[in-house]
Amino acid sequence: MSNPIANRVGVAIVGAGPAGCATAIALARHGIGDVTLFEAGAGDGPRIGETIPGAALPLLSRLGLMDRFVARGHLPALGSTAVWGKAEPHHSDGFANPFGGGWHLDRAGFDADLRAEAQAAGVPLHSGRLRAMSPEGAGHRLRFEGADGPFEITAGLVVDASGVRAAALRSLKVARNSVDAIAFHWTFLALTEPEAVPARTFLEAAPDGWWYASRIPGGRAVLGLATDPDTGARFADAAAFRAALAGTRLIGPEISSGRPEDAEAPPRIAIAPTAILSAVAGPGWLAVGDAAACLDPLLSQGLTRALEDGIAAADAIAGALAGDDGALRMYQDRVFARFTAGVRLRAAFYATEARWPEAPFWRRRQVQAAA
């Protein structure tokens, strides 16, 4: 972390995940200085969102990340296999994509490389959890809780990149419009024979929701079950989670082929909403990534959207600083349009799975799809 902390900054980015770092790097590449990143934690805790498509290559290139990305040794993805809408698996192979099938990431390493690239571009990174934000003059005053106690700064522009919690914009009482939410139960598994598990993304619909799995670097696999928040509690302990996995036709056998070490720990649980803020840009602020809009993880767009948002936000900020009064409004229009398209795509995906019309999870999504 950098220090000391300036009392006033031009652009304060709250959150040093992919969206925040992409914004910082892109701003630096525009030649905009006086940008500071603030990270609530160490940034190295376990995270999901470990797959990135081949189509993200131009984004990585624009951010100057290709050398770090290649050196990190992420696992090339061969494609996907899904049991969805029917009992037989459907395969989609990466060779059909001009950019390839993408990668299964060392997510901690990917995030660390983004932070390192931002700092190499001259953007300071400070640790501090945002506690409050209020308008002050043409900008905002932010109060953080740091390792050495509270501190305050003023910023001409605040970028909220703090994820679903939208820590900065909660203080401004910007409303979030919700479409749906799922409870995602997930865990990492150490594999005794990782090479036995194909480097593919696996997806399988089940009566209570859908399963996801992929092999990731380090001889591990990530495994998850998406279900309803009000019914998912019964999968919260390790035994129930493993019992449900044993009932799958595709994912259970694929993971078993890697001889996973027995995991006694219960799965982690994350609530994954499909929601968007009522506004994603305003006087002296804007939101990027999941802070602005978040879509069902079924679409596997989170990381790509974070990078796209960061680049687009930096373009909009550069335009606004150059006197383009419509730049931030155009950014908001873009986020709104993409969210609408994502909601429609999500509805279409759920509508194709009609094998359990009376199961609560699927009945709810079928009603949403019909609407």
C-alpha positions as CSV (number, residue, x, y, z in Angstrom):
1,M,0.0,0.0,0.0
2,S,1.1,3.6,-0.7
3,N,1.5,6.3,1.8
4,P,1.0,9.0,2.9
5,I,-2.6,9.7,2.0
6,A,-3.4,13.0,0.4
7,N,-6.1,15.1,1.9
8,R,-7.6,15.9,-1.5
9,V,-7.6,13.8,-4.6
10,G,-9.0,14.4,-8.1
11,V,-10.6,10.9,-8.5
12,A,-11.1,8.5,-5.6
13,I,-11.9,4.9,-6.6
14,V,-13.5,3.0,-3.8
15,G,-12.7,-0.7,-4.4
16,A,-9.6,-2.2,-5.9
17,G,-11.1,-5.2,-7.5
18,P,-11.1,-5.7,-11.3
19,A,-13.6,-2.9,-12.0
20,G,-11.8,-0.4,-9.8
21,C,-8.3,-1.3,-11.1
22,A,-9.4,-1.3,-14.7
23,T,-10.8,2.2,-14.2
24,A,-7.5,3.4,-12.6
25,I,-5.3,1.9,-15.3
26,A,-7.5,3.3,-18.1
27,L,-7.5,6.8,-16.5
28,A,-3.7,6.7,-16.3
29,R,-3.5,5.7,-19.9
30,H,-5.7,8.8,-20.7
31,G,-3.0,10.8,-18.9
32,I,-5.2,11.7,-16.0
33,G,-3.3,11.9,-12.8
34,D,-4.4,12.5,-9.2
35,V,-6.2,9.2,-9.0
36,T,-6.2,7.1,-5.9
37,L,-7.5,3.6,-5.2
38,F,-9.0,2.5,-1.8
39,E,-9.3,-1.1,-0.9
40,A,-11.4,-2.2,2.1
41,G,-9.4,-5.3,2.8
42,A,-6.2,-7.0,1.8
43,G,-7.8,-8.1,-1.5
44,D,-6.4,-11.6,-1.3
45,G,-9.4,-13.5,0.2
46,P,-11.0,-16.4,-1.7
47,R,-13.2,-15.2,-4.6
48,I,-15.2,-16.8,-7.3
49,G,-15.6,-15.5,-10.8
50,E,-12.6,-17.5,-12.2
51,T,-13.5,-17.8,-15.9
52,I,-12.8,-15.2,-18.6
53,P,-13.7,-15.7,-22.2
54,G,-11.3,-15.4,-25.1
55,A,-13.2,-12.2,-26.2
56,A,-11.7,-10.4,-23.2
57,L,-8.3,-10.4,-24.9
58,P,-8.7,-6.9,-26.4
59,L,-9.7,-5.6,-23.0
60,L,-6.6,-7.1,-21.4
61,S,-4.5,-5.7,-24.2
62,R,-5.9,-2.2,-23.9
63,L,-5.1,-2.3,-20.1
64,G,-1.5,-3.4,-20.8
65,L,-2.0,-6.6,-18.9
66,M,-1.0,-9.2,-21.5
67,D,2.6,-9.7,-20.3
68,R,1.4,-10.2,-16.7
69,F,-1.5,-12.4,-17.8
70,V,0.7,-14.7,-19.9
71,A,3.3,-15.0,-17.2
72,R,0.7,-15.9,-14.5
73,G,0.0,-19.3,-16.2
74,H,-3.8,-19.3,-16.2
75,L,-5.4,-22.5,-17.5
76,P,-6.7,-22.4,-21.1
77,A,-10.3,-23.4,-21.3
78,L,-11.3,-25.9,-23.9
79,G,-15.0,-25.0,-24.0
80,S,-18.1,-25.9,-22.0
81,T,-20.3,-28.9,-21.4
82,A,-23.9,-28.4,-20.2
83,V,-26.9,-30.5,-19.2
84,W,-29.6,-28.0,-19.6
85,G,-33.1,-28.4,-21.0
86,K,-32.5,-32.1,-21.6
87,A,-30.7,-35.0,-20.1
88,E,-28.0,-35.4,-22.7
89,P,-24.9,-33.2,-22.4
90,H,-24.3,-30.4,-24.9
91,H,-20.8,-29.4,-25.8
92,S,-19.5,-26.1,-27.0
93,D,-15.8,-26.0,-28.0
94,G,-13.5,-23.0,-27.9
95,F,-12.0,-23.5,-31.4
96,A,-15.3,-22.1,-32.8
97,N,-14.4,-18.7,-31.2
98,P,-11.8,-16.6,-33.0
99,F,-10.3,-15.7,-29.6
100,G,-10.3,-19.2,-28.3
101,G,-12.2,-20.7,-25.4
102,G,-10.9,-18.4,-22.7
103,W,-9.1,-19.2,-19.4
104,H,-9.8,-20.6,-16.0
105,L,-8.0,-18.1,-13.8
106,D,-5.8,-18.1,-10.8
107,R,-8.2,-15.5,-9.5
108,A,-6.1,-14.2,-6.6
109,G,-3.1,-13.9,-9.1
110,F,-5.3,-12.1,-11.6
111,D,-6.5,-9.6,-9.1
112,A,-3.0,-9.1,-7.8
113,D,-1.7,-8.4,-11.3
114,L,-4.4,-5.8,-11.8
115,R,-3.5,-4.0,-8.6
116,A,0.2,-4.2,-9.6
117,E,-0.5,-2.7,-13.0
118,A,-2.5,0.1,-11.5
119,Q,0.3,1.0,-9.1
120,A,2.9,0.7,-11.9
121,A,0.8,3.2,-13.8
122,G,1.3,5.6,-10.9
123,V,-2.0,5.1,-9.1
124,P,-1.6,5.0,-5.2
125,L,-3.4,2.2,-3.4
126,H,-4.5,2.7,0.2
127,S,-6.2,0.4,2.6
128,G,-9.4,1.7,4.2
129,R,-13.1,0.8,4.6
130,L,-15.4,3.5,3.6
131,R,-17.8,4.5,6.4
132,A,-19.5,7.6,5.0
133,M,-19.6,9.9,2.0
134,S,-21.3,13.2,1.7
135,P,-21.4,16.0,-0.9
136,E,-18.9,18.8,-0.3
137,G,-18.7,21.7,-2.8
138,A,-18.4,20.2,-6.3
139,G,-17.1,16.9,-5.0
140,H,-17.5,14.7,-1.9
141,R,-16.0,14.1,1.5
142,L,-15.2,10.5,2.3
143,R,-14.5,9.0,5.7
144,F,-12.5,5.8,5.9
145,E,-11.6,3.4,8.7
146,G,-8.0,2.4,8.2
147,A,-5.6,0.1,10.0
148,D,-4.2,3.1,11.9
149,G,-7.5,4.7,12.6
150,P,-10.0,6.8,10.8
151,F,-9.1,9.3,8.1
152,E,-10.9,11.6,5.7
153,I,-10.3,12.9,2.2
154,T,-12.2,15.1,-0.3
155,A,-12.5,14.0,-3.9
156,G,-13.5,15.9,-7.0
157,L,-15.0,12.6,-8.4
158,V,-15.8,9.4,-6.7
159,V,-15.9,6.0,-8.5
160,D,-17.8,3.4,-6.6
161,A,-16.2,0.0,-7.5
162,S,-17.0,-1.7,-4.2
163,G,-19.1,-4.5,-5.7
164,V,-22.7,-5.4,-4.9
165,R,-22.6,-3.5,-1.6
166,A,-22.0,-0.2,-3.4
167,A,-20.5,1.3,-0.2
168,A,-20.1,4.8,-1.5
169,L,-23.6,5.2,-3.1
170,R,-25.4,3.8,-0.1
171,S,-24.4,7.1,1.6
172,L,-26.1,9.0,-1.2
173,K,-29.2,6.8,-0.9
174,V,-29.1,5.8,-4.6
175,A,-31.9,3.1,-5.0
176,R,-31.1,-0.3,-6.3
177,N,-33.8,-2.0,-8.5
178,S,-33.8,-5.8,-8.1
179,V,-35.0,-8.4,-10.6
180,D,-34.0,-11.5,-8.7
181,A,-31.4,-13.1,-6.4
182,I,-29.9,-16.5,-6.0
183,A,-27.9,-18.1,-3.2
184,F,-24.7,-19.5,-4.6
185,H,-23.1,-22.3,-2.4
186,W,-19.5,-22.7,-3.5
187,T,-16.3,-24.3,-2.5
188,F,-12.7,-25.1,-3.7
189,L,-11.7,-28.7,-3.9
190,A,-8.1,-30.0,-4.0
191,L,-7.7,-32.6,-6.7
192,T,-5.4,-35.6,-6.3
193,E,-5.4,-36.1,-10.1
194,P,-6.3,-32.7,-11.6
195,E,-5.4,-33.7,-15.1
196,A,-8.2,-36.2,-15.1
197,V,-10.8,-33.4,-15.1
198,P,-11.0,-31.7,-18.5
199,A,-10.3,-28.0,-18.6
200,R,-13.9,-27.2,-19.4
201,T,-16.7,-25.3,-17.8
202,F,-19.5,-27.6,-16.6
203,L,-23.1,-26.6,-16.0
204,E,-26.0,-28.8,-15.0
205,A,-29.6,-28.0,-14.2
206,A,-31.2,-29.8,-11.3
207,P,-34.6,-29.6,-9.6
208,D,-33.4,-27.2,-6.9
209,G,-31.3,-25.0,-9.2
210,W,-28.1,-25.5,-11.2
211,W,-24.6,-26.7,-10.6
212,Y,-21.4,-25.2,-11.9
213,A,-17.8,-26.5,-11.9
214,S,-14.4,-26.0,-13.5
215,R,-10.9,-26.9,-12.9
216,I,-8.6,-24.0,-12.0
217,P,-4.8,-23.6,-11.6
218,G,-3.1,-25.1,-8.6
219,G,-4.6,-28.6,-8.9
220,R,-8.0,-27.4,-7.7
221,A,-11.6,-27.2,-8.9
222,V,-14.3,-24.7,-8.0
223,L,-17.8,-26.2,-7.4
224,G,-21.0,-24.3,-6.9
225,L,-24.8,-24.8,-6.5
226,A,-27.2,-21.9,-7.3
227,T,-30.6,-22.1,-5.6
228,D,-33.2,-19.9,-4.0
229,P,-32.1,-17.9,-0.9
230,D,-35.2,-19.0,1.0
231,T,-34.6,-22.7,0.3
232,G,-30.9,-23.0,0.1
233,A,-30.2,-23.3,3.8
234,R,-30.6,-27.1,3.6
235,F,-27.4,-27.2,1.4
236,A,-25.4,-25.2,3.9
237,D,-23.6,-28.0,5.7
238,A,-20.9,-30.1,4.1
239,A,-22.8,-33.4,4.2
240,A,-25.9,-32.0,2.6
241,F,-23.9,-30.3,-0.1
242,R,-22.0,-33.5,-0.9
243,A,-25.2,-35.5,-0.9
244,A,-26.8,-33.1,-3.4
245,L,-23.6,-33.3,-5.6
246,A,-23.9,-37.1,-5.6
247,G,-27.3,-36.8,-7.3
248,T,-25.9,-35.0,-10.3
249,R,-25.3,-36.8,-13.6
250,L,-22.5,-34.7,-15.1
251,I,-20.7,-32.6,-12.5
252,G,-20.4,-35.2,-9.8
253,P,-18.7,-37.8,-12.0
254,E,-16.5,-35.2,-13.7
255,I,-15.2,-33.9,-10.3
256,S,-14.9,-37.4,-8.9
257,S,-12.5,-38.3,-11.8
258,G,-10.0,-35.9,-10.3
259,R,-10.2,-37.7,-7.0
260,P,-11.0,-34.7,-4.8
261,E,-9.7,-34.7,-1.3
262,D,-12.6,-35.1,1.2
263,A,-13.7,-31.6,2.2
264,E,-15.3,-31.4,5.6
265,A,-15.8,-27.6,5.6
266,P,-19.3,-26.4,4.6
267,P,-19.6,-24.4,1.4
268,R,-19.4,-20.7,1.4
269,I,-22.6,-18.9,0.5
270,A,-22.9,-15.7,-1.6
271,I,-26.1,-14.0,-2.5
272,A,-25.9,-13.1,-6.2
273,P,-28.5,-10.5,-7.2
274,T,-29.7,-9.5,-10.6
275,A,-30.1,-5.7,-10.0
276,I,-29.2,-2.3,-11.2
277,L,-28.9,1.1,-9.6
278,S,-31.6,3.7,-10.5
279,A,-28.7,5.9,-11.7
280,V,-25.1,4.9,-12.3
281,A,-23.7,8.4,-12.7
282,G,-24.4,11.7,-11.1
283,P,-22.9,15.0,-9.9
284,G,-19.3,14.1,-8.9
285,W,-19.8,10.3,-8.9
286,L,-20.3,7.2,-11.0
287,A,-20.5,3.4,-10.4
288,V,-18.7,0.6,-12.2
289,G,-18.9,-3.2,-12.2
290,D,-21.3,-4.9,-9.8
291,A,-21.7,-1.6,-7.8
292,A,-23.6,-0.3,-10.9
293,A,-25.3,-3.4,-12.1
294,C,-25.0,-7.1,-11.5
295,L,-26.3,-10.1,-13.5
296,D,-27.0,-13.7,-12.7
297,P,-23.7,-15.7,-12.6
298,L,-25.4,-18.1,-15.0
299,L,-24.3,-15.6,-17.7
300,S,-20.6,-15.8,-16.7
301,Q,-20.1,-12.1,-17.6
302,G,-19.0,-10.6,-14.3
303,L,-15.2,-10.2,-14.9
304,T,-15.6,-9.1,-18.5
305,R,-18.2,-6.5,-17.5
306,A,-15.9,-5.3,-14.8
307,L,-13.1,-4.7,-17.2
308,E,-15.4,-3.2,-19.8
309,D,-17.0,-0.9,-17.3
310,G,-13.6,0.3,-16.0
311,I,-12.5,1.2,-19.5
312,A,-15.8,2.9,-20.4
313,A,-15.9,4.8,-17.1
314,A,-12.4,6.1,-17.7
315,D,-13.4,7.2,-21.3
316,A,-16.4,9.0,-19.8
317,I,-14.4,10.7,-17.1
318,A,-11.8,11.8,-19.6
319,G,-14.6,13.2,-21.8
320,A,-16.3,15.0,-18.9
321,L,-13.0,16.6,-17.8
322,A,-12.4,17.7,-21.4
323,G,-15.8,19.5,-21.3
324,D,-18.2,16.9,-22.8
325,D,-21.3,17.5,-20.8
326,G,-22.9,14.3,-22.1
327,A,-20.1,11.9,-21.5
328,L,-21.3,10.6,-18.1
329,R,-24.9,10.3,-19.4
330,M,-23.7,8.2,-22.3
331,Y,-21.9,6.0,-19.9
332,Q,-25.1,5.5,-17.9
333,D,-27.1,4.8,-21.1
334,R,-24.6,2.1,-22.0
335,V,-24.8,0.4,-18.6
336,F,-28.6,0.5,-18.7
337,A,-28.7,-0.9,-22.2
338,R,-26.3,-3.7,-21.4
339,F,-28.2,-4.7,-18.3
340,T,-31.5,-4.8,-20.2
341,A,-29.9,-7.1,-22.8
342,G,-28.5,-9.3,-20.0
343,V,-31.8,-9.6,-18.3
344,R,-33.4,-10.7,-21.6
345,L,-30.6,-13.2,-22.3
346,R,-31.0,-14.6,-18.7
347,A,-34.7,-15.0,-19.2
348,A,-34.2,-16.9,-22.5
349,F,-31.7,-19.3,-20.8
350,Y,-34.0,-20.1,-17.9
351,A,-37.0,-20.5,-20.3
352,T,-35.2,-23.4,-22.1
353,E,-35.1,-25.5,-19.0
354,A,-38.7,-26.8,-18.6
355,R,-38.1,-30.3,-17.0
356,W,-39.3,-29.3,-13.5
357,P,-42.2,-26.9,-14.0
358,E,-43.5,-27.4,-10.5
359,A,-40.1,-27.0,-8.7
360,P,-40.1,-23.6,-6.9
361,F,-36.7,-22.5,-8.3
362,W,-37.8,-23.1,-11.9
363,R,-41.4,-22.0,-11.5
364,R,-40.1,-18.6,-10.3
365,R,-37.7,-18.1,-13.2
366,Q,-40.3,-19.3,-15.8
367,V,-42.7,-16.6,-14.5
368,Q,-40.0,-14.0,-14.8
369,A,-39.2,-15.3,-18.3
370,A,-42.8,-15.0,-19.3
371,A,-42.9,-11.5,-17.9
